[in-house]
Amino acid sequence: MARFVAAGLSAAALTACGGGGPGPAHGGDGEVERVRAPAPGVSHYRTTAEGDAVRGPSEPKAAVQRGVDAAAEEAGQSLAGDDRLGLLAEWIGERLGAGGAPPPHEVVEFFARHLGLVEPVPHLLVLGQPDPLALERGVADAVRRFLARQPYNRYGAAVVERGGLNVAVVVLSTRFVELEPIPRRLDVGAEVRLSGRLLGAFARPQLAIARPSGDVERLALGAGPALAQSVPMAERGAHRVEILAQGPRGDTVVANFPVWVGEDPPEEVVLERGGEDVDASGSVEEVHRALLRRINDTRVRRGLQPVVEHPGLDEVALAHSEDMLENEFVGHTSPTTGDAPDRVREAGYRSGLILENIGRGYSANEIHEGLMGSPGHRANILNRDVTHVGIGVVGEPEGSRQAFLATQVFIRMNRQIDLAAARERLLRKINEGREARGAEPLEADENLEGAASEAATSYFAIPEQSQQDTVDEASSGLRRFSMMFSRVGGLMAVVGDVDEAARLEPTFDPEVRYVGIGLAQGDRPDAPPNSIAVVIMLGWAR
């Protein structure tokens, strides 16, 4: 009887695959697994390969090769063999869990880097059949389905015998960059040298490096396709290096690998299992909630404000996840909805900062850790300027398991403010500015304030009302108090932070004696969400 398990990792998000692994050892609050590499690690990362890409007994090995070739020919895609992917498939095959589940993402990632691969963690499929002919057909069908979703161009495979079945592990990868060999280990103070070229339709490469401290540095690498950059490595520890490029589906990770500085690359990976495994499975809703919790836990640990979940952005994110699932693609750019800023604007939200992460895995834990392992996606999660997030998760059955495809949309919105406290602060800052210029402080006048407050509120209540209309409305409301002032004037600003209005030059006129400040916060089609309308009415003494 056939078994099929497909463990696909999103190239855009470096997310994780799930499953069993080697036996646990107990330690701390949970279980600890130590997985050693089956062979010594290579000294350099390379993008060239040679040798046999399919490993195993001759007859089932030939069947797998025919299945891969048939799928590639039907899809019109060129798949080149990589002997390291074949060895990776063999190592994974030796560590399959129950039901053919591959080992955890951390193990696959560790093995891939140990072998000198720079591409995002490859996608896996596991297929068991009793005879070679059925295996060939099964592999062809499974690879065909994967090729319909993403443009792979490298593969490796291995066949192991298990429970009377020929179990094929097929590894599919995308190589869109050629690089000169890069040492996996450097001395403190040395430079990592990136030299090579982008392949295919990719351009505008960018570099993102997550330092051992957790800080992420970004650097544009020119227009492409050629790239050349040297980056100093002054900090001891593991530096995660990532190269991104603009492709047909938006920004795409084309390389992601660690470089160890001042210490040797590890020969084993340590897996901790325990409290976080509450996220190991569940419904779409549970994964959604867990992803939000993991994002904010991570931000708080880094000393950042948590992001606020926004229902409207949830809908934007969910629609994109559903679009990717239904139209069989994974990427930031959709053929029907455009990119993330397009989708956010179409939903009626305006912001100068819109970021998007896409992840796929079998749990919130895997998705979050996969994103945090990508410097570019990590930087989005830890961006100090974003204030709100939308999360959309869809389920994707894979045999006996459930995979999850998640979109996270981060934007900067103005936070809800205490209007009374903000009014007091603004008056205080205006008077501080007047004092610095040698002018007397302004005195708050309740009539000016009443007119200013009504006008600020009307700005959001009447979307077609302009700022000039708003100021004119406030001025007209003060006509009955004309005997109290020699002259009345007004000004208005729409801001994200009330302090921005403390620098408006008319408020520093030394002849002005009275002021009324009106504040309102709300949404309009022509302004970012939660914008603050500031109306300031000024009065000159008689």
N, C-alpha and C positions, 0 to 999 in steps of 0.2 A: 504494500500500500504506500502511495507517495506521500511525502511530507514536503511542505514548502514554507520557508520562512524568508521573507525579504526584509533586510535591515538597511534602509536607505538613510543616508545622512545628507542634510541640505548643504549644498556647496556654498550657499550664501551665508550660512550660519554656523557651519562646522559643528552641527549638533551630534547627539550621541546615539549609539545603538545599544540595545539592552541584552539581557540574557544572563546565563550562568557563567561560571568561571572555576578556577581552582579552589581547593578547599580553604575554609576560613580558619584564622587563628583569633582567639579572643583577646581584646585589649581595650582599655578605656571604657566608654559608655556603649560601645557596640562591637562589631566584629571587624577584624583587620585581615585583609588578604595581601600576601606578598607574591607577586608574579614576576619571576625572573625571565629574562630574555633567553630563548633557546640557544643562542649563539652570540659571540662577541659583537659589539656594535661597530659600525663602519666609522671611519675618521672624518668623512666629508659628506655633505649633502650633494646630490647630483641629480640632474634632469635627463641624463642619458642612461640607457639600459641595454643589456644584451643577454642572450641566453634563452632558455626554455621558459615560456610563460605559463605552461600548464604542467602540473606535477601529478604523479600517481601511476598506478598500473596501466599498462599500455592500452588495453581495450577500452576501459571507461575513460581514460585520458583522451583518446582519439575521439570518443563520442562527445565529450565536452567541447573539444576543439571544433568539431563540426557544428555543434549547436551554436557556439559563439559566432562562428563565421556566417552561418545562415542568417542569424538575427541581424548582424551588421550589414550584410548584403541587402536584406529586405528593407532595412531602415535607411539605406543609402549613406551610412556613416562608416568611416574608417577607424577601426580599432587596432591599435598596435600593441603587441605583447610586451610586457615588462617582467623580466625574471624575478625582480624583487616583489612585485605584486603576486606572482606565483608562490614565492616563499612565504609571503604574508598570508596568503590563502591557506597554505599548508599549516602554518602555526595556528591560525584560527580554527582550522578543521580539527586539530588535536585538542582543542579546548571548547568544543561545542557543549552547550548545556542541554537541559531537557528539551525535547521537541526540536532540536537543531538550533536552539537560540545561540547566537554568537556571544563571545565574551563582552564585558562592559566596554563602553566607549574609551575609558582611560587605558585599557589594555590594548585595544586596536590602535589608538593614537601612539602609545608607547612603542609598540612593535613597528609601526610605520616610520617613526623618526629614527628608531634603532637601525633600520635598514637604509636610511639616508633619503627618504622620500620627502619632498617639500610641499606637495599638493595638499589641499584640504583632505581630511580623513576620508578615505575612499568609501564607496557604497558597497554593501555586501548583499549577496543573496545565497541562500543555502537550499539545496534541493536534493532529496533522497529518492532513488528509484531502484527497483530490484534488478533491472537489466539495462545494458548500454543503450539499446534503441530508445527505450522510454526516457532514459537520462538525456539523450541527445535532444529529443523533442521537448522535454521539460525545460532544459537550459535555453533552447532557442526561444521558447515562449516567454520565459521569465526575462531574459535579456532584452527581447523585443519590447516588452512593456516598460522596462527601465529606459531604453533608448527613446521611447516615445515622449518621455518626460524631460530628459536632460541630454545635452550633447556630450556624451563621453567619447574619449579618444584613446584610452589606455585600458588594458585589462590584464588580469592574471587569474589563475584558477588552480585548484588542487582537488583530488578525489581521495577520500578516505573510506574505509569499510567500517560500517557501524550497524549492528543489529541485523545483518543480512542485507543491508542496503548499500549501494554505491552512493555516497553522500558527496555531492559536488559543492565546493565553496567557490563562488565566482566573485572577484573583486573588480569593480569598475571605477575608473578614475578619470579626471579631467586635467590635462596638462596644457595650460595656456601661456606658459613662460619657459624660456630656456635660460639657464643661469650657469655661469662658471662655477666650478666646485667651491663650496663654502665650508670651512672647518666647523665641526660641531662644538669644538672647544677652543677658547681663546684665552690668552693671558689678560689680566687686569690692565687696562690702558690701551689694549690693542684695538684695531678697527675691524668691523665686519664689512667686507667689500662685496657689494652687489653689482654684478655686471652681467648683462644679457639682453634679451629682447622678448617682447610680448609676441604671441602667436595669434593667427586668425584675425578677427575683427576687433581685437582689444586695443585700447589706447588710453592715454592720460593716466599712467601708473601713479600710485601713491604708496607711501611707506607708513606703516603704523607699528610702533614698537612699545610693548608693555615691559617696563623695567621691573626688576625684582621688587622695588618699592611699591609697585602697583600703578605708578603713573604711566600714562600713555602719551607718547610723542608722535606727531604726524608730520609728514614731509611730502610735498609734491615732487615727483620725479620727472617732470617735463611732459611733452606731448606724446612721447613714445613713437614707434614701438621699442626703440633702443632705450635702455636704462643703465645708469651707472651712478653709484653713490657709495660713499664710505661713511660709516657711522662709528664714532668712538664708543667703546664699551668700558666705562670707568667703574661701574658698580659690580661687585662680586655677586654671582648667582645666575639664575636662568632668565634670559631675556627672550621674550616671545616676539619673533619677527614676522610681520605680515605684509604682503604686497597685494594691493587691490588695483583693479583697473576697470575702466568703463567699457562695458560690453553690450551686446544686444538686449540683455535683460537688466541693465543698470549696473551699479557698482557690484563687482564680483571679486571674491577672494581667489587669487590665483596661486598664492603660496602662503604657508603658515607653518612655522617651525621654531623650536627653541634653540638658542645658542647659549652654552654654558661658559661663563666667564670666571676664571680663577678656580674652577673646580671641574672634575670629570663628569661627563654625562652619566646618569644613573644606569645601573645594570638591572634594576628591578623597579616595578611600580607598586606603590602601596595603596590599596583600596580600603577605605573606611566605610563600614556599613553600620547603620544604627538609626539614630533619631531622624535623619533626613529621609530615610526610606519610607516615611509616611507618604511621600510624594511618588513612590515607585509605580503606582498604578492608580486608576480611578477614572471617573467620568470626565467629559470635556469641561464641565463646570468646576470640578475639583482641580483639574490641571490649571484652569484659568486663575482660580483663587490662589493656588500655590505659586504660580509665576509672579503674580503681583506681590505676594508676601516675600518671595526670594529677592525681587528687585529692590524693594524698600529695605529689607534687612541688610542687603549689600550696601545700599547708599548710606544708611545710618552708621554702619561700621566704618565707613570712610569719612564720616563727619558731614554728610550732605543731608539736605532736607528730603524727606520722602516725597515721591510724586503722588499726585491725586488722580485716582481713576476717573475718567470722564466717559459717561454713557455714550455720548455722540461719537467719540473716538473709538470706543469699543465696536460700534457699528461699522466704522470705516475699516478697522483692522479685521473684523470678522468677514466682511465682504471680500477683502483681498485674499484671506485664507481660503474662502469658498471658491473664489475665482481660480486660484492656483490648483486646487483639488479638482475642480470640474474640468478645467482646460489643460490639465496635466503639464504644468510647468512650475518651476520654483525660481522666483526672482523678484526684484523690486519693481521692474518695469513690466506692466501688463499690456498686451496688445489692444485691450479694450478700455482700460481705465487710466493708462499712463503711469506716472511714478507717484511716490508718496505725496509730494506737495500738490500734485493734480488732484489726488483723491481727497485730501484734506480740504482743499479749496472748494471742490465740488460739493462737499458736505456742508459748506457754509462757514467754515472756520478760517480765520486769518492769523498768521503768525510768521515772524521772521526766522523761526527756528523749528524745523520739522525733521525728525530723524526716524528711521525705521530699522527694525531687526526682524529677521525671519529665521525660525528654527524648526527643526523636526527631530523627534525622538519618541521614546516610549514612556517618558515621565517628565514632569516639570523639572525635576532634579537634573535629568540629562540635558534637557533643552537649555536650562539656565547655565549649567556648567560649560556646555558647549559654546554658548555665546560669550561667557566670561573668558574662555580660552582663546577668543579671537580679539586681538587688540582693538580693531575697529568697532566691533559690536560692544565690547567692554566699555569703550569710550562713550558710546551712546547711553548705556545704562548709567554710567557715572558722570554724565554731563551735568555740571552744577547749574546750568541755566535752564534746563527743562523743568517744567512744573507739573505737567499732566501727562497721563499715558492712557492709551487705549489698547486692549489686548483682545485678539480674536483667535480662538482655538477651534479646530475641526478634527474629528476623529477619522482615521483611515485604517480599516481592518486589514490585517496581514496574517492570513492563516488563522492560527489560534490566538494571535495577539492583536493589540490595538496600538497603532502609532498615532502620534499627534503632530499636526502642522500648526504652528503658532506665528502670528504676526504681532509685533509690538510697535505702536506708533507713539513717539515721544514728541511733545511740542512745548513751547513756552507760551503760557497764558498768564495774564495778570491774576494774582491771587485776590481773593475776597478780602476787603479791608474794613477796619472800623472807621466809618466816615467821620464821626465826632472827634476821635483821637487824631485822625489825619488832618482835619481842619485846624485843630490847635497846633499841630506840629508845623503845618504850612505857614500859619501866621507867625509863629516863633521864628522860623527860618527867614521869612521876608523881613522881619524887624531886625534880625541879626545882620542881614545884608544892608539894610538902611543905616544901621549904626556904623558899619564899616565905611559907609560913604558920608558919614557926618550928618545924616538926616534923622529927624525925630521918629520914634516908633509910631506905627499906625494904631488907631483906636478902633476896635470892632464896633460896628453899628448894627443894631438888630434890624433896621429897615433895609439897609443895604444887603444884609445877610439873607433876609427873607426873599428878596427879589432874586438874588443870585442862586439860592437853593431851588426855588421854583423853576428857574430857567434851566439849571443843570439837569433836573429831573425830566423836564420836557424834551431834552435832547435825545434821550433814549425812548421816550414814549411816542415821539413823532419822528420816525426814521427819515422822512423827507426834509426835515428841518435842518438847515445849515448852521454852522457855527455863528455866522453873522446874524442870522435870524434869531438865534438864541440870545446873543448879546443885545440885539434890538428889543427883544421881548422883555428882558430884565430892565433895560433903560426906560421903556414905556411904563413899566409898573411902578417906577419911582417918581413919576410926574407929580403925583399928589404930595410928594415930600420936597418939592422944588424949593420951598421957602427955607429949608434947613441947610442947603448947600449952595455955594456959589456956582458949582459945576459938578456934574456927575459923568463918569466915564466907565467903560467896562471892557474886559478882555476875556478870552476863553482859550483853553488848550485841552486837547484830548491826550492823555498820557498813560503810561503803564505804571508809573511811580509818582506819587504826589510831589515828591521832592523836586521833580523836573520843573514844576510850576513855580518853584521858589526863585527862579532865575529870570523871570519875566521883567524886562527893563522898566515898563511903566510903573510898576509897584515901587520903584526907588525914587520917583519924583519927589523932591523935598517939599513941594507945595501941597502934596496930598496929606490929609489929616485922618480920614476915616476909610474903613474898608469893610466889605462884606464878602465872605467866601462861601460859595455853594459847591458842594461835591455830590456826584452821583456815579454809580457804577453799574454797568450793564452791557448789552450787546447791540450792535447795529451792523447791517450788511457791509458798511464801509470802514469798519474798525475791528481790531482784534477782540476776541472774547474777553469779557470782564474789563473792558476799558474804563478809564476814569475820566469823567467830564469835570473840568475845573472852570467855574465861572467866578471871576473876581470883579466886584464893583467897587469903584474908588470914588470918594467924595472930597471935594475941596471946601474948606471952611469959608463962611461969609466974612 
